[in-house]
Amino acid sequence: MSQIESLRKYTSDIYYNAINRCMKYGVDSVECYQALKQNESGIDINKTEIVRLIESIEKAFNNKQIYQTELDENVILYRGNSKDDFELSDILYVNKFISTSIIKEVALNHTKNQCCLYEIKLDKDIKYIDMKKYSILKHEEEILIQSNVYLHKINERMDKSGLKIISVFISNNQILETDEEDIEEYKEKHLKSINVEELQPIFNQALEDYIEEMLELEDIEINMDEIDEKSLNVIKDYSIQLKDLELPILKELLNNYIKENN
């Protein structure tokens, strides 16, 4: 089976789930068997065929005519998840292929209105394949990422609809000591991507609740010039949508509030 044919099959509903479940749990696992026998098409898939498909796609990630590296630093990839994979750890090891899209709306369709949208940046040496050339679903503009990588959670926030947005950096390294500059640069871009206008009314309410509570419980009147970094870290706990914001954004929200109320 050619590598191009294997990539095309990967994008079909019949094979996509089976390939990834068999990679994640092992080809001899119960989960793999169930994926082969109970897929949406109702067609039994041969385990040998799945093994050959996986091997062929892995070879494609070593074929310089197919894979690429050094994704444009201005490109953000998106992946929709119905659950938060980072609930137990901020670092995940993924032993299967990772499907993403350069179109945010495509990824949102996979959140199933339940959990998360991943905003993804790739380390310079991560291999990826532009699936638009091979996919049967060309409108999805899929970018397929190599297997056996580490996903590092950089930050998270909530949008106005309550959807959790998680910023992710994908690397071949579990520890990112050698990539500190890349991470800091990504954090800076992440801060710029946050919609302060959407967060402002949420922050305003949290700030006013904090001031009112301090007055009721501690009999202390708070002036705006007394809101320091420690106070801001307390205020952000008043709303889940502020919980993971970095200090520079909190300071900007505070300054906006002061301007609005002067």
SULKA-V766178 format. One line per field, one symbol per residue. phi: phi as a letter, one per 20 degrees, with the letter a starting at -180 (. if undefined). psi: psi as a letter, one per 40 degrees, with the letter a starting at -180 (. if undefined). burial: b if it has 9 or more other C-alpha atoms within 8 Angstrom, else e. Layout:
BEGIN
phi=???
psi=???
burial=???
END
This chain:
BEGIN
phi=.ffffffffgeegfdgffffffffdofeefffgfffecfffmdfdfffffgffffffgfffddfedecclggfeedecbecebefefdbecceddcfdeccedgfffgfeflldccdeddddffefebcffgfcfedffflfdedgelcdddfeabbdefenfeddecddbedfddgfdgffffffgfffffefefffegfffgffffffffffffedldeeegfefdfffffffffebffdgdffggffffffffffffde
psi=hiddddddddeiddddddddddddeieeiddddddddfideehhhhddddddddddddddeeheediiigiheehhiihhieiheeddiehhhheiihhiiehddddddeeffdcihhhhihidehiihhedddiegdeefhhhiiifihhhhdiiihieeehhhhhhhhiehdhfdefdddddddddddddehgdddeddddddddddddddddddefhhhideehadddddddeeehdeedeiidddddddddddddde.
burial=eebebbbbbbbbbbbbbbbbbbbbbbbebebbbbbbbbbeeebeeeeeebbbbbebbbbbbeeeeebbbbeeeeebbbbbbbeeebeeebbbebbbbebbbbbbebbbebbbeebbbbbbbbbeebbbbbbbebbeebebbbbbbbbbbbbbbbbbbbbeeebbbbbbbbbbeeeeeeeeeebeebbeebbeeeeeebbbebbbebbebbbebbbeeeeeebeeeebeeeebbebbbbbbbbbbbebebbbebbebbbeeee
END
